[in-house]
């Protein structure tokens, strides 16, 4: 299973979604999805920090589908994330 996923270690994989919020592409939003590498199951309730290259960051937990919260920003900046705690 690849579908844009990459290994992030410890038997986990992640991918990001990034999109323009409006037709003028003056606002963007992005988020990450975290799955277990072997089963493909969502990692639920993992604490994470999503950050943009512009310095914005959001502390969040993954939802029932393994997604972090959306991070909205005014420029098409790169996003990165870190899991804050070890997952069970």
FENPE-V622782 format. One record per backbone hydrogen bond with DSSP energy under -0.5 kcal/mol. CO is the residue of the C=O (numbers start at 1). NH is the residue of the N-H. E is the energy in kcal/mol with one decimal. If there is no record, write none. Layout:
# FENPE-V622782
co: [CO | CO]
nh: [NH | NH]
e: [E | E]
This chain:
# FENPE-V622782
co: [2 | 6 | 9 | 11 | 12 | 12 | 13 | 14 | 15 | 17 | 19 | 22 | 27 | 27 | 28 | 29 | 30 | 31 | 32 | 33 | 34 | 35 | 36 | 41 | 42 | 46 | 47 | 47 | 48 | 49 | 50 | 51 | 52 | 56 | 58 | 60 | 62 | 63 | 66 | 67 | 70 | 71 | 73 | 75 | 78 | 80 | 82]
nh: [5 | 14 | 12 | 37 | 8 | 9 | 35 | 6 | 33 | 31 | 29 | 25 | 21 | 22 | 73 | 19 | 71 | 17 | 68 | 15 | 43 | 13 | 40 | 36 | 44 | 62 | 84 | 85 | 60 | 82 | 58 | 80 | 55 | 52 | 50 | 48 | 45 | 66 | 34 | 63 | 72 | 30 | 28 | 77 | 53 | 51 | 49]
e: [-3.2 | -2.5 | -1.7 | -3.1 | -2.5 | -0.6 | -2.9 | -2.5 | -2.5 | -2.1 | -2.5 | -1.6 | -3.4 | -0.8 | -2.8 | -2.6 | -2.7 | -2.7 | -2.6 | -1.5 | -2.4 | -2.7 | -2.0 | -2.9 | -0.8 | -1.7 | -2.5 | -0.9 | -2.9 | -1.9 | -2.6 | -2.4 | -1.8 | -2.9 | -2.6 | -3.0 | -2.2 | -2.0 | -2.5 | -2.4 | -0.5 | -1.7 | -3.4 | -2.2 | -1.8 | -3.0 | -2.6]
